[in-house]
Amino acid sequence: MRNPMFVYDEQTTDLVLSYCRERLALDPVPLDYGGYAPHLKEMLDGLIGFSGNDPQVVLDLFLASLSKAVVSIDSPRFLSFIPAAPTKASLLFDMVVSCSSLNGTSWLLAAGAVAAENQALGVLTELAGLPPGAGGTFVSGGSAANLSALLVARDTATARGRARIAVSEEVHSSVTKSIHILGADALFVPVTDHRLTGGALSAALETAAVDGGGPVIAAVATGGTTNAGIIDDLASTAAVAHGHGLWFHVDAAYGGGALFSPLARARFAGIEQADSVVIDPHKWLFAPYDCAALLYRDPSLAKAVHTQDAAYLSAFRTTPRPPGESPAGPDGGDPWNPTDYAFQLSRRSRGLPLWFSLAVHGIDAYRDAVESVIATANEAARLIEATPHTELVREPELSIVLFRRKGWARDDYDAWSASLLAAQIAFVVPTTWEGQAVGRLALLHPETTLAVVQEVLDSMA
């Protein structure tokens, strides 16, 4: 008798696909309530036991209760943290990836998927200005990508001793966490107007050379800080880093999507000098979670560090290619195994939804979507300036807008944020800027309108 868990069930399939159709058709996507939703434990008590439940009962529980306890990050009214706005094509193809049970670890197991992912990675390497032969892999997010890249930086360094990695005071928390995991130390470089510069890095390196600390082996710059969307002076930082023989890493997890815009590309001058770059398509490139592109200038260096050797994995290295087949990856020659370019082994083919959406819609559509968001951010700044009770903290550089409600303290912002979500106007959480609480609009969804921004500002009156 067959195990029913592995038998196609048309009724359950119809239930789930029917929900997916309804979810995809929502226009606009509602916010819902996230952690403010009550009684979750009571709803789930006793659900999982020795025997199963009717799929309809379980799905109804999810739809009626559990789904409401999730803030929809793809809503055009989600304006906190870094939102996501996956295209419908990417969401649909993510379902294909799941249904296909793809193991995207190696060329042997998933040559077709790897080739498609590499095509999408090729678009990003070209936009970043990296040289022919650059490439990498898709990982779960910026944290995994930063850790993987800095591991390569550490293991390819010629200096010995407890390494130090130069970072700005504005660097993403995942970078400092990666440095800690790697058993290294952070060399914090002062910023000028919250921006890392080559001059500041040079001065910090001169001090580090005589302070008795460990060798500095890498420098990390940011292509769009999470808190304010500020792009470091990548060109001057790259020049100083390479002048001192350092690995130059650019964390553009959020901001890298702006590379699709010719209007914004000049702000990233110097990114083409990076030894490694992170861009998260699940942020500003309209892909579903979880998808981060990790790119290397010279993938062979990453391959030497990340390749896992085991008897049962030897087949990954010797896979023959059919006669006349083109090279498997940017380095040609050997099969291109995504697992060789980050610390993971097993992985889903998380780059395929981006690949499908790019192929369906084209690069111009992505450019237009990115530029529309930048335009909305600039218009939102003007709206804040024109509103009597608010003031702009600084001009937006990409799509994050910092603003202040005159006379408010942190408690006022927190209460206002909760009331905004309760009223389903927007999800906006405050941040801290130069020691003070401020409002922060993280604009990313092309369908977030100025009318939504106006509602947010009016709610502060």
N, C-alpha and C positions, 0 to 999 in steps of 0.2 A: 504494500500500500504506500502510495507516495505521501511525502510530508506536505501538508496543505500550504505551508509557508512558501513553497517554491512552485506552486501551481498558479497559472494565470487566472485571476479573478476579475471577470468583466464588471461585476457590480462595484467592487472597490475602485477599479480603474475609472469607471464613469464618475464615481463620487469625487475622486481627487481631481480628475481633469476638469470636471464641472466647476469645482472651486477655483482651479487655476484660471479658467476662462473668465470667471467673475472677477477675480483679483486683477488680472491683466486689463480688464475693461473699466476698472474704476477710474473715474475722471471727474475731479482730481482724487488722488489717493488721500484718504482721511489720515489725520495724525494718530488718533487713539491715545491711550493714556499711560503706557509703560508701567513704571514702578508704582504709580499712584493707584493702580487697580487693586481692589481689596480681595481678601479671602481666597487667595490662590491655593494655599495648602489644603483648605477644606474641599475645594473643587477636585483636587487630585487624589485625595485620600481614598485608598482601596482600589484605584483604577487598575494598577498592575498587580496581578495575583497569579495563582497557579493555572488558572484558565483564562482564556481571552475574552474579548468583548466584540460586540457587533461593530464593524467599521463605521457605520453610520453614527452610532452613539459616540464613539471617540472623536470623529470629525466634528460632530455637532458641539461637543465640549470645547474643542479648539476654536471653532468659529464664534461661538457665543461668548466665550470667556477668555481663553488664553490668548487669542489673537488681539483682543482689546488691550491686553497687558503688554503690548509691544508698541513702542512709538515707531511709526512708519518712517524710516530714514529716507525713503524715496518720495515723501510728500513734498510738494513745493512750499509747504509751510514749515518744513524742518530746516531750521536756520542755526543749528548748534553744532559743536564739534566740527567734523567735516562730513557733510551730507553725502548721499549717493543718489544718482538718478539713472539707473540702468535703462538702456533702450529696451523696447519690447522685444526686438530681435535677439538681444543678448540674453534676456530672461528665458525666452523660448528655447534657445540653444543650450542654456544651462540645464534645462530639463532633458535635452538629448544626451548631454554628457552624463547626467545621473543615470538615465535609463540604459546607457551603453556600458556601465560599469567599467569605464576606462581606467587602466593603470598607466599613467603617463610617465612612468619612471625611466623608460629606456626606448631606444630605437627598435629593439627586438620586439617589445611588447606593443608598441603604439607608434609605429613609424608615421602613419598618416596623420595622427594627432600632433606628433612632434613637429612634422614638417609644416603643418598649418600654424602652430604656435610660433615657430621660428619666422614664418612670414610676418606675423603680427609684430614680433620683436624687431624684425628688420625695419618696419615702419618707424618704430620708436628710436632705433639707433640712428636712422637717417635724419630724423627731426632733431635729435640731439647733436648731430654733426660728428658722431663717432666714426672712426675710419672703417673701411671695408674689413671684414673679418671679425668685427665686434659682435658680441652676442651674449646670451646668458640663458635665463630660465624664468618661469613664473613661479612665485612662491605665495604664501598665504597673505602677507602684508608687509608694511614697511619695517616692522620689528624684525621679522625673519630675514628680510633682505639686508638690512643694516648689519645684523649680526654676521650673516654669511660673507658680506663684502669685507668687513673689518677683520674677520678671521683670515681671509686671503692676505689682507694688508699685513697682519701680524706675522703670518707664516712665510711670507716672501721677503720680509725685511732681513737685511744682513746684520743689523745691529743686535747685540746680545744684552741680556739683562731685562728687568721688568719694564716693559715698553710703556710709553706714553703716547696718547693720541690727542692732537690739538683740536679743540672744539670751541665754538663760541658760547657765550652765556645764554644764547637763545636757541641752542640746538635742541632737537626733539628728545624727549625723555627716553625713547627707545635706543638712542645712540649711547647715552651715558649708561643705560642698563647693559647694552652689548659690551661696552668697555669693561664693566664690572665682571660680566660672565667670562670674558676672555682673560681675566687675570691681569689686566692692564690698568693704567691710571689715566685720568683725564687731565690734560693741560688746558685750563680755561683761558681763553683769549678775550680780553675786553672788546666791546663792540662800540662802534660809532653810530649813534642814532639807531641802535638795535641791529646794526649790520656788520658782519665780519668783513674786514678788509685785509689786503695783503700787507699793508704797513703795520697793522696791529699784530698780524701773525709773525711778521719778521721780528718785531720787537720782542714778542713772547719767546721766540726761538732763541734769540740772543741771550735772554735771561736764562732760559732752560739749559743752555750749553754750559753754564757755570754754576748752576744751583745745586749740583750734586744729585739730581734726580735721574731717572732712567732715560734711555734714548727715546727721542720722539721719532716715531716711524710713519705717522700718517696725519693728515689734516682732513677735517670734515666741514664742508660748507652746506648751506641750506638753500634750496631753490624754491622758496616760499614757506616761511615759518607758519606753523599751525596756528599760533595765537594771533598773528597780524598779517600774514601773507607777504612778508618781507623777503626779498631775494638778496642774498649776500653778494658782495663784489667778487663774483666767481673768477673773472679774468685775472685780477691782481692776486687773489688767493692762490689760484692755480700756478701762477708764475713763481711765487715765493715757495710754495710747496715743492714743486719740481726742482727749483733751484737748490733746495736743501735735500733732494733725493727722497722726498716723502711720497707715500701713496696719497692720491687726491681723490676723495670720495664726495659725491654730491647727493645729498638726500633731497630729492625733488618729488617725494611721495605724493604730496598734495599739489604743488605748483607745476609739476612737469606736464600736466595736461595742457597748460597754456602754450607749450611749444607748437601746438597745432595752429596757433594764431600768428601770422606774420607780424601783426601789430605788437605782440608781446615778446616775440623771439629775441629782439635785441637786448631785452633785460636779462637774458640768460647767457650773454656773451661770456665765454670761458667754460661753459659746460662741456664743450667739445674736447677740452683738455683733461677731462676726468678719467681716472683709472677705473672707476665704477660709479654707476648711477642707479638710483631707485626712482621709479615712477609707478604710482598705484593706479591702474585703470579703474579699480572700484571706487576711486574718488572722482577725478574730473574727466575721466574718459568713458564714463557712462556704462561700465561693466558691473555685473553683480558681484557681491562678496563671494569668495575671498580671492583677490587677484592683485598681485604686485609684480611688476617687471623689474628684474635685477639684471643689469647690463654691465658687461666688462669690456674695456678697451682691448684687452688681450685675454680671451677666454682660456687660453692654455694655462695661464697662471692659476686661475680658479680651479681648473680641472686637476692640476697637480695637487692642490690642497684638499679638494672635496671628494675626489673619487674614493669610493669605499671598495675595499678588496676583501673578497671572501670566495671560497671555492664555488659556492652555488651562484655567484654573480659573474663568474668568468665568461659565461656566454654573452654577456653584455658587450664584451670587448672584441669579440671575434665574429660578430654577425656579418655574413657576406652580403654584399649589395648586388642586386640583379645587374646583368651586363648592361652598360650604357646608362645606369642610374646616376643622377647628379649627386654631388656630395650631400651628406646627411645634414650638415650644419655649416655655419660660417667658417669653421676651421678646415673643412674638407676632410678627406682621409677617413679617419675612424668614424664609426656611427656616433651620432650626436645623442648623448644620454643626458636628459635634464638633471638627473640626480648628481651629475658630476660638477654642477655649478652652484650648489647651495648645500646646506647641511642635512637636508632631508633625503630620505631614500624613497619610500612610497609617497606618491603624490597623485592627485586627480589632475586631469588636463584642464586646469583652471583658466588657461589662456584662450581656450576655444570659443567661449561666448564673445570675447572681444574680437577675435578673428572673424567670426561669422557676421557680427554687426558691422565691422569695418568693410567687409566684402559686400554686404548688402547695401549699405548706405554711402560708402565712399568717404574719402578724407575731407572733401569740401564740406560735407554735412557736419563733420566733427568740428571743423574750423568755425563754421557759422554758429554752432551751439556754444562753443567756448567764448567766442567774441560777444555773443549776446549776453552772456553772464557778466563779462567784464564791463560791458556797457551799463547793465543794470546796477552793478556795484558803484560805478561813477555817478549814476543818476541818484542812487540812494544817498550818497554822500551829499549831493546838492540838496536833497530833500531834508536831510538832518540839519543842514546849515540854515534852511529856511523855516524850520520849526522852532518856535520861541523857547520851548522848555528843554531842548536838546542842543548838544554841541558836538561837532566832529572832533575826534581825538587826533586823527591823522589821515592824510589822503590815502585811499586804498591803492595798493600797488597791483594786486591781482583781483581777488573777489571777496576778501574779508574786510568788513567795515567795523571799526571801533568807534563807539559814540558814548556820550555821557548824558545822563539825566541830571540836570542841574539840581544840586541840593540833596541828592540821594546818597545813602550809605549802603554797605553790602546787604544788610537785612532788607532794605527796600527793594533792591534788585531781586533777591531771592523770593520774596513774597510775590512780586510782580511776575516773575518767571513761572511760578506755580499757577497763578491765576490765568496767565496766557494759555497754558496748556489745558487747564480745566475748561476754559471757554472755547477751546479748539481754534484759537486765533493763530497761534504759532508756537513752535518749540524754540525758545531762545533762553539759553543759560548765560549768566554773566561770567566775566573773566576778570583777571587782575592785570592792570597796566601801570607800570611805574609805581607800584605799591597801593594803588587805588582800584576799587571795583568800578567796572565799566560794562556797558552793553556790547555785545559782539554779534554781528550778523555774518554768518558763513553762507554766502550765496554760491550755489553750484548748480541748482536745477534750472535749466533754461526757461521753465514755465513759472518760476517765481517772479511775480510782477511787482511793479512799484506800488500797486494798490495794496498788496500784502504788507509791504514795508510801511506804508502810510497807516494801516491798521495797527501795526506794532507801535509806531510812534504815538498815535492817538491814545493808545491804552496807557501811556505813561503820563498823560496830562493830569 
